[in-house]
């Protein structure tokens, strides 16, 4: 195996547990800091009407994505979901930087200590990794795929 092939294989194997850890960590931090997460969501004007639902829905989706990534046959779907959710989170952060930079981040855990700008850079990197995962796992068997 070439050096480039080896690096690609190691990267492919590392990105799955990285995303699983990210989603489980993010969801668990939100659940452990549930009241704070709820208050922070309620502080964002356009999220206020949905805060009661989002406070449960977001961690559930994050745990679901970790589960999809765990199983080889649903991994591609997990990366597609990860790319979509990370894209939404990244757009949200860009909006917060533009319109409400004084509001606290509702992400939970150690990501809370990042500035909005640092969080945007982090999200852009993770979003790019998710899209790379979609590309990398595109040809691998998935439910109802015709290969």
Secondary structure, 3 states (H helix, E strand, C coil): CCHHHHHHHHHHHHHHHHHHHHHHHHHHHHHHCHHHHHHHHHCCCCCHHHHHHHHHHHHHHHHHHHHHHHCHHHHHHHHHHHHHHHHHHHHHHHHHHHHCCCCCCCCCHHHHHCCHHHHHHHHHHHHHHHHHHHHHCCCCCCCCCCC
